[in-house]
Amino acid sequence: FVPFLLFLLYNLFLGGDTDKMQSNLGGGDVVETNLIFNTCRESGDHGAINTWDRQPFLTTLRDRTTKSFDPIPRSISNNFIIANYGASQAVDNDDGSSWYHVLDNVFYCSEGFKMDYGGHDSVFEGNLVMAYPYDYQQCVHFGSFTPGKEHIVRGNQCIVGLGDHKPIIGQQKQHERHHYYDDNNDALPQNIKQDMNHDLVVTLDQCKEKHSQHLSKNDYYTPSGKALFICRDAGGDTPESLDAMQSKYGLEIGSTSNSIPKEDAMIQWARSKLMHPQNELKL
């Protein structure tokens, strides 16, 4: 349980029935350069780090003077998190979680960034997400925002289609993931069905409203090389292309869609991010 102004640096967290950290109070927490895996071994539908915003707290923490319900933004950066067993995301910003800066992490076996129940004012940038489908939230999955309170998603790399879909396992004790690569070939087997679910990267409740979202300069990698998006206020669950997102809605400017890279490339991307001089994490 994380209260506020707490620094968690250079730790190893492994093993546990449920998540390893929960956060809710006055903010200002820094979770940086940690290795987290083997969580959620007897639970599901949440992340290795699970955050809530169910109860506002009146503090003077934000500027040390003025009473406010707005917490100091929290930082989750430069971590390596493996969301195996029953975890859905490495960082599950659940139940209206707000004011998070999730920066320069490596998330493996994990879906990406979510918002539900009125979350707002968070930033997700510079992360490498290797997504295994849990409930197809994939790279980004957002509900509706209050105008002016949107999240920012920029400069991320997200790879989907790496592993087999498994059902949500709220009561199961095991949640194993299987991936499609065999021991001798980096390419996806030809018999893998290239359907919408494997190429879906982003689902948004709002696309049509001006400035309803801020997504840009993200690189998406899918089995077909084509990234698919769902805009529920425009076409329901009908997928749209990256070109359509850019031309019709002004979203994902500067973003790209690509085929899944070789395993060696993905490993090098992860090493480069984790071993950046500012992180000093030695693999």
Buried (B, 14 or more C-beta within 10 A) or exposed (E): EBEBBBEBEEEEBEEBEBBBBBBBBBBBBBBBBBBBBBBBBBBBBBBBBBBBBEEEBEBEBBEEEEEBEBBBBBBBBBBBBBBBBBBBBBBBBBBBBBBBBBBBBBBBBBBBBBBBEBBBBBBBBBBBBBBBBBBBBBBBBBBBBEEEEBBBBBBBBBBBBBBEEBEEBEEBEEBEBEBBBEEEEEEBEEEEEBEEBBBBBBBBBBBEEEEBBEBBBBBBBBBBEBBBBBBBBBEEEEBBBBEBBBEBBBBBEEBEBBBBBEEEEBEEBBEEBBEEEEBEBEE
